[in-house]
Amino acid sequence: MAHDGRESVPLAEYLFSRLRQLGVGAIHGVPGDYNLELLDYVEPAGLLWVGNANELNAAYATDGYARIKGIGALITTYGVGELSAINAIAGAFAERAPVVHIVGTPRRDAQDGRKMIHHTLGDGDYSHFSRMYEHVTVAQVNLLDPRTAPKQIDAVLEQCLLQSRPVYIQVPVDTVGVPVLADGLKSEIQLHRFLPTPAHDAAVAEVMDRIYGAKHPVILVDGETRPLGLMQDVQKLIETTRWPTFTTTFGTGLVDMSSPNILGIYEGAFADPETKALIDGADLVLFFGPHESSTNSYSWTALPSPAVTISFTFGGIKTGSTFHRDVSPSSLLSRVLTQLDTTKLLEIDTSTAQISRNTSLSFSQVSSSAPIKQDKVWRLLSKFLREGDILLGETGTAGYGVREMVLPRYTRLFAPVTWLSIGYMLPAAQGAALAQRELIASSQYHGLKAGRTILLIGDGSFQMTVQELSTIIAHDLPVIILLINNDGYTIERCIHGLRQKYNDIPKWRYLNAPAFFGAAEGNGFTGAARTYGELEKVLGEEGLNNGNLTGLKMVEVFMDREDAPIGPLTDILEKQMARSK
Amino acid sequence: MAHDGRESVPLAEYLFSRLRQLGVGAIHGVPGDYNLELLDYVEPAGLLWVGNANELNAAYATDGYARIKGIGALITTYGVGELSAINAIAGAFAERAPVVHIVGTPRRDAQDGRKMIHHTLGDGDYSHFSRMYEHVTVAQVNLLDPRTAPKQIDAVLEQCLLQSRPVYIQVPVDTVGVPVLADGLKSEIQLHRFLPTPAHDAAVAEVMDRIYGAKHPVILVDGETRPLGLMQDVQKLIETTRWPTFTTTFGTGLVDMSSPNILGIYEGAFADPETKALIDGADLVLFFGPHESSTNSYSWTALPSPAVTISFTFGGIKTGSTFHRDVSPSSLLSRVLTQLDTTKLLEIDTSTAQISRNTSLSFSQVSSSAPIKQDKVWRLLSKFLREGDILLGETGTAGYGVREMVLPRYTRLFAPVTWLSIGYMLPAAQGAALAQRELIASSQYHGLKAGRTILLIGDGSFQMTVQELSTIIAHDLPVIILLINNDGYTIERCIHGLRQKYNDIPKWRYLNAPAFFGAAEGNGFTGAARTYGELEKVLGEEGLNNGNLTGLKMVEVFMDREDAPIGPLTDILEKQMARSK
């Protein structure tokens, strides 16, 4: 109770209650001496404490969790902890993962006194690290004053959700337990994604006109469809219009890839001629959540012509060269769906389109004694996927290979987009698997009762963050890892230094990993494959596919060091190979 | 050849030649697409490429290497690589390790064009990461212009050496091979540590007077003695004066700890009364390389009274309240040693001082069936040490325990000082061991023909950066790891959350590590001990002590989770235990 009769709670309880209200079920992080008091409040708030092996991994995991759950939270300690995590937070910023990064900081009197305590640079300046974080977070707050803390917390969380980017909260160790007013907790944070503006009606009218007038319309779904909160409505639009639809890599899996009119990833310069003609001939491209990085747009060759494009972006709606600022993409799309008179729409039969879609391949179509090659393996692996899987293709050959796979309904895809920090995907798989489990437990996972998280990763990336296998094991998460052992950094070999030693890595005994990291005897599964026959056998093993999905399962898949999926990687690899002949 | 007949070399060759001249023998780092061209020049320059498992580890290793070798160099890639390393660079800044951090960056036209390429934040601003680095490096340069690059390189390297702190060099991928003038390479970089000033003679005179007038003199050796380049002269002073000498934790091992008048670490509030009386009664404290962080100074209780102290610091010489700016500590000390008339010095027989020095303990003094406890184990381990060992005690119980050990001649110690980033010591051991091997190979290691690097580390820290075992194995470095398995973050338990789950960690099968990380069959050594008898046995094993020192050797030492070395940790642990009863 505050003295005027209003209710109060400890500051940390306020913060964690807010996170809980927003859908956070677990907090990732690592204990450190400036955050221990904070950690006392995590489990009492009904949150699971994950406890990762290090802070970079914890932040990667939080990012993976946030992309599935819509928000994630991370706790590190001042200086050493937060700086270890900053690369992952930069990635979350670049690719719009809504991560709340909470840092336990030294007591306020130490800060005020500019004391030369540990975890500082020794110059009395306690603001170095928060100033670094200004570059990679959209809002920052230092909870020095309990009187203002609740509103400050709410304000940064709102930014996190609206912009779907990381925010940064410093909690001095001596404010953790200080009472703050609890009033705010009675109602959830209200997000104002929809603020009607004078421009809104005009924009809706223009979009409707363009839709009704389209003779060659295309829908293009990119990755910011997720942070914009458009996934469901875009799916509805795809189903309603039945118009030809493509995704970018980043957009893949945000809509149901088994929808009959979703024709695959648009690969720009690498697309087949029919697809290219279809996009180039479009008089309307509805472009949702554009994210125009080189990797995601095949070096900008996969971007539609601005003249025919209506883009749904964080800044507003772009129609040709007009930018309707402050028009909410979600409210506009929702209005469009409500008003849409389908009888006025152009009917297009995409089933007859001459577009080469992704197709899976059967083991009967390959020689069982042949070594596993990148030109076929991804299509073969397609058949291993199930509805509701989360599929992660780490930067490297896997990140390109997954683009060839046929994704069942409700599968989500993580693939290289912009940040491309190798090592990201393994901890991200941990976070994503945990988010998936929470959604299943609360019956929010498409009605599915089980789900798997499947990580395709090269050996070089695997070595970066390998210890997070231990977190997967400790929390008994249903993660399947297909480890591509191709003897080093093959993606770098494609770019430069084909046979240079610096692209080699030490050879590990990879399948020893589950035992080393503490898997219970008889739990989990390991297997290996060098040929298609061996791969077929191991993918069919009971231990990999049984009903009890929990526990780490690992298959080591050997491939050649100078082999890459068809597409951009093979193009540059062939140049390297020609040069080194 | 430049067009005017002056010789030229590719920019990268200039940079690496300079590093080679300065004593760098190996470069740590991780390949990435913006640094591959740069890596082409590493081995041709006569430098070993280490190739770590990730960038944080690479930077930690470079720091360890630099503290032994006097300079170290690291190569990462733009964005993802450099940000992964920034926590380690902050530690090198805080504790003055001279690390040259070279970052391969995107082509200049991509930067000028503000392209949204991968490894950027997508906002066209390429300066985010260099601005972060301004906080933790003493000089930064972006080699955009080959005409000025050689002088720019020289200028930042000079700062690195003079301040013994990290510097930051960006190399756009398209300047790597551009010719630059080679003239500079003909002569080595001249460091002007000694610049005579008018104040210099006055300061020398004052110091000499104080030395001759001292009735109760004490020498105190702190850790910045190393970066100040004073190690040899301070040792000379200790031997010449035979005055009572103490070290701080940071200063331990920078001078010969077996010198008869070195009485141990001065622990301030935790010192025995005789030591405390000796320091408090001093009328002169010659304080070399002060580093006044809380951890290193036992919360500032181990700092001598300024009134009687002459401090040799980076800023100059402090005598009482007078600060002689721009007086070089090394030149001043060298002048003092030259002028010193030892007959005028007070003679002190330290052998009769009632100071309880560190003593080793024999296994015959403990019960062989008793479990291993923190109150005795460190003194027992003392006998395992040899001349020339590098000993690392990771932050945690080990970092306190090593302070109790008796260090033979030419041993160097790494212990918690200021940054205290757990996970640091394992990669630092890799770097230190490599530096040690290079010094031995070039006959610069005290005439010793072999050396070992011994890491004492807790299980929580070990999990943070475990993959660097693979680098130790791949480079066949003589590293011995004593892993303290005490079931979690015991140092955090001491501080807060004694029995909270967040201080637990997953249980690994630690001794599987060498096999997992690729050790050749029959190479290396593993063993375990739960009792003193088992510890005695394993420490005596031929495989741990044999002539061929190369390869990773690991001993798992089990200790209680609520047990800490006597001193500050036990003090706070006992408070936690009393509270949780």
Interface residues (C-beta under 8 A of the other chain):
Chain A: P31 G32 D33 L36 E37 L39 D40 V42 E43 W49 G51 A53 N54 L56 G79 V80 L83 S84 I86 N87 A90 G91 F93 A94 K115 M116 I117 H118 H119 T120 L121 G122 H128 F129 R131 M132 H135 V136 H291 E292 S293 S294 T295 P416 T418 W419 L420 S421 I422 G423 Q463 M464 T465 V466 Q467 S470 T471 I473 A474 Y489 I491 E492 I495 H496 G497 Q500 K501 Y502 N503 D504 I505 P506 K507 W508 R509 N512 A513 A515 F516 F517 G518
Chain B: P31 G32 D33 L36 E37 L39 D40 V42 E43 W49 G51 A53 N54 L56 G79 V80 L83 S84 I86 N87 A90 G91 F93 A94 K115 M116 I117 H118 H119 T120 L121 G122 H128 F129 R131 M132 H135 V136 H291 E292 S293 S294 T295 P416 T418 W419 L420 S421 I422 G423 Q463 M464 T465 V466 Q467 S470 T471 I473 A474 Y489 I491 E492 I495 H496 G497 Q500 K501 Y502 N503 D504 I505 P506 K507 W508 R509 N512 A513 A515 F516 F517 G518
